[in-house]
């Protein structure tokens, strides 16, 4: 078929004679055009016949008292014969079942329509004069209705409608001319002309509509061909359902995507196929509700992703479809395309989860926590309620992580997360901020008591022993909390407030919960200013050293001093080491300050008697510096202090990092002749292992054990005895720290400690006091 044949624009540009069927233009298949134009006539044929017969009976009833019965009966017979004549033309032309109609059959149909019009002219021309004016007006009304109905029902036969109108108009004019009704004649003429013009335009529009309808049908056929090619190709698959949402024409590839045989899913409701096992329970995924809503509303949809529950696994399909209608406009179902996007969906979900969940613990991450806190704050503003935010920092976790390795540390964090989950209620969300920091968002905390209760439960539960890889580990938790919207109306402000409260808990030694107070801001500002001052303390020479005596337990003679750092600042005065040492660690100032302490202690100790040693504390950060041994050598060479008079005190924390650098460094220091002391022995995790790796000169017994032994605590006594016995067997000395009373000194001697350090023998003193003490001693010797 040519494109011209079905182009609606062809009808728009048709001449009047072509639309009326009196002449065929040179271009186009006009026999086919006429078939398109006149196919609608047969559809309304019965309606036209019934309408004419009913109106004919009305005319007979109207004139029954004025016109002889035989005339009326004869007229009805004529009307019936005229109505039957078009059926003969239909049958001979074959225009009902064929797509080509010759022009001569159209002219025959026009003639049949004109015959009907002449039959209808008889009542107004012959019967009306035998009646009165009322009957004349009534019969004209019936004819007007016929003309209007003919114009509407004969839009596929415009020439027939024109002639029908013309015949009845002329007959009406003649009838009203006999009675001299000029006004009515004028009205009839205007009415007939307007009706003829509108009928012609209606016929043109009808022809254009039929051409467009056929064009769409051809396009649908082309689309079907393309879809068939698509189905036979390599791209995705097609699906189709009927008006009852049942699958029809299931293709092999569609069945394969569903993990079924095509015969098994044929006739199955699409939603049931997608729901799978969930169909019976009614627990359908949200995506299926969306699809069902689209199908119910008969709306087109594109790229709709639905969750498909297969027999063995879950799929994700991406569906697109449009509703389909038959030639009569009745809905017949949907047809569309689909593709399996399971792999991309799972990847997208994994990416989304990584963006919102912590990969190690499975808890919500910082992003999700801040979103939850933002929602909680909005609810507080809307409903005038309170929310809470808790920041949790694990105590001593770094020691575990560095001592036993990151793998053990990660497993410990996983156990912490499980314990936190077990404490959460329906209005609480816990998550991991990073490292060993966790947080809890609480909605609607009421009067705030719930925050304190939860914080204490967290501290209690997280402080219980952990079993990880055959290690029994002990950590704790410090918590800072803030109330929304009292302590902050934004996420950032509230988190900052909780962070300040957490700082307070850490400063107090950990294992505590503090609630935000406005004065914490001033403390934070003070801390910031103090950190700035600490950074300048070295260059301003604000540090000094104090020395605490260490004596021989048996003879009570002085054997050495421990160098202790002191800081005096013009603004803050004498600052406690408990305040500035953690600050120095956070500000990464421990290494330069520690190196200064080492040099100053060697410089001041060189003038002491040759048998008096000086002990200097060394941090893990110093020990892990690549050039630390060179720093020690430089301090000794510059000051002239003999290596045997220097003792470096380290804690178990120097071994906490993975690798063997700490042990290698300590071995090199021992090779110099410098002594090594293990401080705070027994308070960590693997002290015995350290003693087997490094040969220490001295083991220091922690003050807590000394005090416990003096109070008669058997555990402390047993620990001190074990340490002394072990040190003796390894050729090491033992120093008991923190002896303050005569009873403590007596117990220490009885337990076998070799050296004692504490207030009982002297408080820390300045370098000048030490020098003066030795000067007085020499004066006494030579006096």
Secondary structure, DSSP 8 states (H G I E B T S, - for coil): --TGGG-HHHHHT--HHHHHTS---SSS-HHHHHHHHHHHHHHTHHHHHHHHHHHHHHHHHHTTTTS-HHHHHHHHHHHHHHHHHHHHHHHHHTTTT-S---HHHHHHHHHHHHHHHHHHHHIIIIIGGGS-HHHHHHHHHHHHHHHHHHHHHTTT-HHHHHHHHHHHHHHHHHHHHHTT-HHHHHHHHHHHHHHHHHHHHHHHHHHHHHHHHHHHHHHHHHHHHHHHHHHHSSS-EEEEE-TTSBB-S--HHHHHHHTS-HHHHTT-BHHHHHHTTHHHHT---HHHHHHHHHHHHT--EEEEEEEEE-SSSEEEEEEEEEEEE-TTS-EEEEEEEEEE-HHHHHHHHHHHHHHHB-TTT-SB-HHHHHHHHHHHHHHHHHHT--EEEEEEEEETHHHHHHHH-HHHHHHHHHHHHHHHHHH--TTEEEEEEETTEEEEEES--TTTHHHHHHHHHHHHHHTS-EEETTEEE--EEEEEEEEETTT-SSHHHHHHHHHHHHHHHHHTTSS-EEE--THHHHHHHHHHHHHHHHHHHTTTT-EEEEEEEEEETTT--EEEEEEEEEEEETTTEEE-HHHHHHHHHHTT-HHHHHHHHHHHHHHHHTTS-TT-EEEEE--HHHHTSTTHHHHHHHHHHHHT--GGGEEEEE-GGGG-SSSSHHHHHHHHHHHTT-EEEEEEETSSS-HHHHHHHS--SEEEE-HHHHHHHHTT-HHHHHHHHHHHHHHHHHT-EEEEE---SHHHHHHHHHHT-SEEESTTT---EEHHHHHHHHHHHHHHHH-
